[in-house]
């Protein structure tokens, strides 16, 4: 049987804190079905998952890292108030070290596919796209939720989480010039079922509400927009059962849209 030729595919992976683990399940299904991703644009948690994938980690390896090797929750939840620093609870230095460990101190130019991370410049109120330079710096800026992480100073900019302006960067993904662009939004419809237990949790949850409301009115440049509802998982759910559930939900939505994806790329 003749193998079908696939069109080139760019993904836009959206932010959503712990909900972003669903991106792993989505990528796993694409891999299992032989669908090649050619470029990734990511915001916040989408920038982190996207960077690891663009580096060369498989979907299965990403799941192993999330569950066994890199517990991002320790950097985000249960923060001791005594660690408070001037512009945010978390300096992010330990995160940058962890990113470099897994990404071998690589620059974006050295990744296996084109990659862009979205941050926001507080000084100008504009998007800043990381398309070159250290991958760890790009992720660290893109995940800098205001009030939680200290912002990144770069030249005359003060960079924070890209979700402030562009939480699902379908426009940046479209700019890669691939044949097909698919956006993946993990925020779904706002539904806070669990009360956050920490100040940091309140900040993350409040910020996610702002992101979602803004995104309702932002035009999408994607050929297919996948919007997930991660029922039972909250933006601050960094425990292993919640990560596993988010990954399974990501798989479910990939399978749900599989025929649409195939029609677009073949």
Protein Blocks (a to p, Z undefined) as FASTA:
>chain_A
ZZdddddddddddeeijmmmmmmmmmmmmmmnopacfbdcdehjlmmmmmmmmnopafkl
mmmmmmmmocfklmmgopafklpcfkbcblolmmmmmmmmmnoopafklmmbdcdddddd
fklopacddfedjfklmmmmmmmcghkaccddehjbccddfklmmmblfklmmmnopabd
cdddfklpaddfbdcfbfklmmmmmmmmmmmmmmmmpccfbfbdcddddehiafklcbfk
lmmmmmmmmmmmmmmmmmmmmmmmZZ
